[in-house]
Amino acid sequence: MSFRCAILFLLCLSVFLVIGISYAGEGQYPIKVEIIDKDQAIYDTPENTFAAGLSALIKGDLEWYYDTLTKESAEKDKKDFEDSNIDPNQQIEAVKNFNKTYIINKKAYKHAILLIVESHGNDGAIMTGPSFYIKENGLWKTTFEFATDEEIWDYMDYTPPPILTASTKIHPKRWSLDLYNWINDHLETSNLPQFLSEKLTILCLIRDLRDSEGKSYSVNDIIRESIRLNEIVPPQTYKLRGVDKIASILNSGNIGDLKTKKGFKQWHSSSSFIRNSKKPVIMLRFNMFKSMGTLTGMNPDEEYDIEITGRLKNKKTFKGTAKIRLRQIKKGEKKELKNNILFNAEKQLHNWWNHEPNLEKRWVSIKNGKTD
């Protein structure tokens, strides 16, 4: 059974790990990860040990990988492969099928720490699984001692590759790299970036679900809670006509007062996405700060694909792709960086999908240095 747990752990690995992952407080997950070298490895947190173990396998260094396990787990792992007559290098091969990995949660588990990991396959499949850590000689190490616990299956999930395509629109299509970096740099020390990290959101529209043979499927059949941006960020609820919603179904005939609302009015006027659609369109929103955190590289003036995925009631999965571009203030304007950031952030806050009771009052209070 411990052998099965080890294999499941391996299947939750990928080739996209994070340098120097440190503890992330509640609400800061998911965090993505990058490859590190052996001389960069530290074992002061479960997250850093996770990065070391995955990096070791990606670089084909089994001895380093065994160093990231507890002594007991390493010995057991070697024996299980030997008894099963399976080449232990299969552990290295297992990670090659995945291209992105996120730590999506962290919690206490008995006398250990549990990391819940989500890995994304090259074919679009998503696998979720647990990884456990205990301290050994003052260092965090991976352990397989909970392999027989029935509870660990509650943390395991598998979503097959998407088989339907969808037409997708994102608004706004230009995202501020300066805003993201400023929020990220001051998130722990100031109420203002904390407020913006929570309140700034992205609007998304999805329509025209089709399979490879051109057969259409209704957006009404999408399980709204299953929708993810870049396979990791869930939608946020919003208030429409006085009702809290995860998503709304629209068509060209029932937009109503949305055409007059700030932000949507301008978008709708310049886009035919809804007007020209004979079938329903599903509308939802995502947290902007978390969505930007899923991007790789983050280079100004470059285009990035934003993938929207989800499941239907019939268990079929879909994927739609929209393009966005990162923008950054020119060097000559850096002296006014904070003012520019706050000016553009305030304009976005006024879009109707960001609005909520007392939002403007709270924004003014926080901007003026008063407590929230």
Secondary structure by P-SEA (a helix, b strand, c coil): caaaaaaaaaaaccccccccccccccccccbbbbbbcccccccccaaaaaaaaaaaaaaccaaaaaaaccaaaaaaaaaaaaaaccccaaaaaaaccccccccccccccccbbbbbbbbbcccbbbbbbbbbbbbcccbbbbbccccccccccccbbbbccccbbbbbbbccccccaaaaaaaaacccccaaaaaaaccbbbbbbbcccccccbbbbbccccccccccccccbbbbbbbcccccccbbbbcccccccccccaaaaaaaaaccccccccbbbbbbcccaaaaaaacccccccbbbbbbbbbcccccccbbbbbbbbbbbcccccccaaaaaaaaaaaaaaacccccccaaaaaaaaaaacccc
